[in-house]
Amino acid sequence: MSEFLIQTNSNVPIYRQLVDQVHRLAASGRLKAGDRLPSVRQLAEELAINPMTVSRAYGLLEQDGLVERRRGIGMVLRGDSQPRDALILPAIENLVRQAKQLGLDAAAITQQINRHWKDDNDA
């Protein structure tokens, strides 16, 4: 699974990036119930990160109830993931709060979002 993109220069710890990405992949339907996650060793090698980092992420995903450990198979996605809207809502709320503090209106923010959306799709 090369779905993961790790940003080493991010303030977000790598294990948290992995957790968040699995949640988003599950909510988007790109990961489905019963799908296996790569082994700790496999993902660590693929991303060139410490296996303990992957193990920590998988442990948190298990605590969240998104994955379950199956003997002889590894980590498997469970069927009950969060809806996509629930995952993006905190970022939207933060964006709106910051925009209001800066005195920006919804039209200006929408224009910026559309510009960044287009730029990202062009890359």
TORKE-54289 format. One line per field, with one value per residue (C-alpha): residue in three letters; x, y, z. Coordinates in pm, whole numbers, plus 50000, padded with zeros to 5 digits. Layout:
% residues N
residuo	Ala  ...
c1	X  ...
c2	Y  ...
c3	Z  ...
//
This chain:
% residues 123
residuo	Met  Ser  Glu  Phe  Leu  Ile  Gln  Thr  Asn  Ser  Asn  Val  Pro  Ile  Tyr  Arg  Gln  Leu  Val  Asp  Gln  Val  His  Arg  Leu  Ala  Ala  Ser  Gly  Arg  Leu  Lys  Ala  Gly  Asp  Arg  Leu  Pro  Ser  Val  Arg  Gln  Leu  Ala  Glu  Glu  Leu  Ala  Ile  Asn  Pro  Met  Thr  Val  Ser  Arg  Ala  Tyr  Gly  Leu  Leu  Glu  Gln  Asp  Gly  Leu  Val  Glu  Arg  Arg  Arg  Gly  Ile  Gly  Met  Val  Leu  Arg  Gly  Asp  Ser  Gln  Pro  Arg  Asp  Ala  Leu  Ile  Leu  Pro  Ala  Ile  Glu  Asn  Leu  Val  Arg  Gln  Ala  Lys  Gln  Leu  Gly  Leu  Asp  Ala  Ala  Ala  Ile  Thr  Gln  Gln  Ile  Asn  Arg  His  Trp  Lys  Asp  Asp  Asn  Asp  Ala
c1	50000  50176  49881  50080  50261  50484  50594  50913  50921  50571  50502  50268  50446  50486  50276  49992  50023  49981  49679  49510  49577  49429  49118  49086  49146  48878  48630  48687  48628  48978  49027  48735  48629  48847  49137  49475  49721  50084  50290  50482  50810  50683  50543  50848  51077  50855  50845  51201  51081  51132  50916  50824  50660  50439  50369  50259  50028  49876  49824  49634  49425  49340  49245  49028  48849  48927  49144  49170  49459  49390  49615  49816  49682  49786  49595  49261  49025  48697  48371  48272  48473  48389  48210  48434  48263  48343  48714  48735  48501  48766  48985  48690  48592  48950  48969  48643  48750  49086  48926  48681  48964  49147  48835  48807  48470  48346  48394  48763  48817  48625  48839  49158  49031  48943  49285  49468  49241  49324  49698  49704  49523  49764  50069
c2	50000  50313  50527  50681  51011  51107  51466  51461  51840  51853  51945  51645  51333  51056  50808  51063  51121  50746  50726  51022  50886  50543  50716  50923  50625  50428  50717  50772  50405  50351  50110  49878  49649  49340  49507  49426  49693  49632  49461  49686  49582  49623  49973  50086  49975  50130  50467  50447  50502  50327  50015  50135  50439  50215  49993  50295  50411  50065  50048  50377  50262  49949  50160  50375  50057  50115  49805  49471  49233  48891  48602  48496  48783  49104  49429  49434  49725  49692  49786  50088  50395  50762  50946  51168  51487  51409  51391  51726  51917  52017  52167  52359  52491  52603  52771  52959  53073  53200  53371  53556  53664  53802  53981  53775  53690  53358  53467  53540  53205  53019  53184  53078  52722  52700  52835  52584  52302  52381  52419  52083  51908  52056  51916
c3	50000  49883  49989  50273  50238  50528  50569  50774  50800  50952  51314  51324  51452  51196  51396  51404  51029  50976  51208  51041  50693  50774  50911  50593  50363  50548  50542  50170  50093  49955  50247  50305  50585  50580  50400  50550  50648  50560  50828  51065  50907  50551  50608  50804  50521  50254  50431  50569  50926  51258  51302  51652  51490  51277  51576  51780  51499  51465  51842  51835  51541  51737  52041  51814  51707  51340  51300  51471  51503  51353  51430  51128  50918  51090  51117  50936  50887  51074  50911  51118  51018  51066  50787  50573  50690  51054  50973  50796  51029  51288  51015  50872  51213  51274  50932  50987  51334  51206  50905  51129  51360  51056  50935  50616  50467  50331  49968  50024  50195  49926  49660  49841  49884  49514  49415  49636  49521  49159  49233  49413  49128  48874  49057
//
